[in-house]
Amino acid sequence: MKFLIDADLPNSTVKPFQKKGHESTHVREVDLGSSPDTEVSDYANENNCVLVTRDRDFGNPLLDNIVEEGVIILELHNYAPKKQNKRIADFLENFKEEEIEKGLILLEESRYRIREQKE
């Protein structure tokens, strides 16, 4: 799978995805670090990427920023980057690709919830 890491996450967030053999790119690598959400979602859609973010707006079907391949919203509060990356790595051990495809994952401290993304 391909993942796009949003600007609200540290650059190191690409590492757990890469360690599991997934292609992952941080928005700063493609000059989208300060871009509006619609530009980030457009890039994700054009490149068939799942977006990884903290921005709950990407889970709002009323906004014009739907990511077709899916979104993972991190709801990890007060997590240092190292601890956050460990939680992501743990999640990647257990998820099934079909759970993410075109869906919305809310990744929390001790669980993850799957919601179907409305178009």
N, C-alpha and C positions, 0 to 999 in steps of 0.2 A: 504494500500500500504506500501511497504518497501522503505526506503530512506537511502542512504549512503552519509554522509556529507564529503566533501573533506578536505584535510589538509589546504587549503588556506582560510578556514572559521573557526571562533571561535567555541569552544566546545558548546557554548550556542545555536548554530544554530539547534541543535536537538530538542530544547524545543517547538518551534511552531508546529512542525510535531507531536510530542508526545501529545501535548495538543489537537490536532484534532483526536487523536486515531490511528495515523500511527506509525508503528515501524520505528525508526530512530537510526542510529548508526554513530558515528564519526569514521573516519579512524584511529584515534589515539587509539580508544578502541580495535581495532583488529590488532594493530601493523603494520599499513600501513602508518603511518604519514610521513615517508620520502621515501616512495616507488615510483618507476617510474609509470607514467600514465598507462602503460599496466598492471601492477599488480593491480592497483586500479580498472581498467575496468574489469579485470578477476574476481576479488572478487565480484564486483557488478553483473556480469553476472552469476556467480556460485550461488549467493544468491538471484537472482531475485530482485535486488534493482534498483531504479531510483537514479542516481547520481546527487547531488547538489554541484555545484562548481562555481568558478569564472574563471576557466581555459578554455579559448575559444578553446583550442586544442581539447577538447572533442566534439566540434561541427564540426571538420574537418574530412570529410569522407576519406581523403587521408591518414590519420594516422591510425595506428593499435591499436586504443583504443576505438572502438565503444562499447557503453553500450546498450545492447539489450532492456532493459526495458524502457530506456529513460534517458534524461539528462535535468536538469534545470540549465541554466547558469545565475548567478546573475550579472547583469550589473548595480549595485548600487554603485555609486562612492562616496567616502568620507562619507559613512554611518557608524555611530557608531554601534556596535553590537545590542544595544537595538532597534535602529531605523530600522536596517536591519531585525531583527526578527519580528518587527511589520509589515513591508512590506510583509514578507513571510506569516505571519498569515492572512493578508488581502487577499493575493493571494489564500491561501488555502480555504478561505470562498467562493470563486467564481469559482474555476476551476472544471472541470469534469475529472474524472479519465481517461476516454478514450482520453482526449486531451494530456495527458502525455505519455500514453502507447506507447512505441516505438518511441516517438517523441522527438523533441528538443524544449524546452521552453526557450525563452530569457526573463527573468524577469527584467523589467526596473523600473524606479522610478514611473511612472504613468500608465504603461500598461504592458501587456505581449504579446509576439508574439510567434506563434506556427509555427514551421517548421518541415516538415517531415524529419526524419533522413534517410540518404542514406546509404545503406549497400553495 
